[in-house]
Amino acid sequence: MEFNNRLLLKIIELGIAIACVVLYEVVGDLSKRPLIVCGTIGGFTIICAVLLIGHVINSVVEKRLNALISLLGCILFVASGALVIDEWHDIYDFLKDRKRNAIAAGSLMIINGAVFLLDTLSICRT
């Protein structure tokens, strides 16, 4: 196993995805469109874990497939984060913690989208 930028990006992607899962469980109904939000968070948590394990055991994943997965992760995380923030920014909630956690989850999703974009650029560069 060689430690490089791509391994670090995979660790960051997985960590943020797990944090989003935890925030989703804390908030409950994070979005009125749970299929895209839950699918993105849950699906890419599994995908990131598998790709990270593959990277650790030096398994070869084709460059184009890896770039496609990262690009889709970027698009889906940004879209999911934007949906969550859009739904929660005007809501007056008596429990301020719930709104704060939802906005934090949406922000983390957008940040994870940016990390996926960096991963895509890193893959295409090599």
C-alpha positions, 0 to 999 in steps of 0.5 A: 500500500502506498500512501498518496493524495488519492488515498487521503482523498478516499479517506476524507470522502468516507469520513464525510459520508459517515458523518452525513449518515450520522447527521441523517440519523440524528435529524430524522427527515432530512429531506422531502426527497429521501430517495436521492439524499439517502441513496447518495449518502448510503450508496457512496458510503458503501462505494467509498469503503469498497474503493478504500479497501481496494486501494489498501490491498492494491487492487486495480480499478480502471482509471475511467471507472474510478473517475466516473464514480468520483464524478457521479459522487460529486454531482449527487452530493452537491445536488443532495446538499443543495436540496437539504439546505434549500428545504431547511433554510426557511424553516422555523423549528422550535428545536434549533438543534435539528435545523442546525444539524440539517444545515450542517449535513447539507453543507458537509454534502456539498463539501464532500462533492468538492472532495469528489471533484478533487478526486476526479481531477486527481484521477484524470491528472495521473 
